[in-house]
């Protein structure tokens, strides 16, 4: 049905209603692999949505 894993992940994010109003990070590298989808709800943090997106991306030095 899907030609690639990324196509599957994009379809899932686009169609999963629980992601509405949340920040979505795709393919986040963690230790021994990647997490396909991370959902962040920014309601209790002292950061804007834009700041949360920046902070959610790993920095490689």
C-alpha positions as CSV (number, residue, x, y, z in Angstrom):
1,X,0.0,0.0,0.0
2,X,2.9,2.4,0.8
3,X,6.1,2.7,-1.3
4,X,8.2,3.8,1.7
5,X,8.2,4.0,5.4
6,X,8.2,7.8,5.2
7,X,5.0,7.7,3.1
8,X,3.4,5.5,5.8
9,X,4.5,7.9,8.5
10,X,3.2,11.0,6.6
11,X,-0.1,9.2,6.0
12,X,-0.4,8.3,9.7
13,X,0.4,11.9,10.8
14,X,-2.1,13.4,8.3
15,X,-4.9,11.1,9.3
16,X,-4.5,10.5,13.1
17,X,-6.9,13.0,14.7
18,X,-5.1,12.9,18.1
19,X,-2.3,15.0,16.6
20,X,-4.6,18.0,16.0
21,X,-3.2,21.1,17.7
22,X,0.1,19.4,18.6
23,X,3.7,19.8,17.3
24,X,4.8,16.7,15.3
25,X,8.5,15.7,15.0
26,X,9.3,13.0,12.5
27,X,12.3,10.7,12.4
28,X,14.0,11.9,15.6
29,X,17.3,10.1,16.1
30,X,17.6,8.4,19.5
31,X,20.6,6.2,20.4
32,X,20.3,3.1,18.2
33,X,17.7,4.2,15.7
34,X,15.0,6.7,14.9
35,X,11.6,7.3,16.5
36,X,9.1,7.7,13.6
37,X,6.7,10.1,15.2
38,X,6.7,12.3,18.3
39,X,3.8,14.4,19.4
40,X,4.3,17.4,21.6
41,X,1.5,19.3,23.3
42,X,2.6,22.8,24.3
43,X,0.1,23.9,26.9
44,X,2.0,24.0,30.2
45,X,5.4,25.0,29.0
46,X,6.7,28.6,29.0
47,X,7.6,28.3,25.3
48,X,5.9,29.2,22.1
49,X,5.1,26.6,19.5
50,X,8.1,27.8,17.4
51,X,10.4,27.5,20.4
52,X,9.1,24.0,21.2
53,X,9.8,22.9,17.6
54,X,13.4,24.2,17.8
55,X,14.0,22.6,21.2
56,X,12.6,19.3,20.0
57,X,15.2,18.9,17.3
58,X,18.5,17.4,18.4
59,X,21.6,19.5,18.0
60,X,24.6,17.7,16.5
61,X,28.0,19.4,17.3
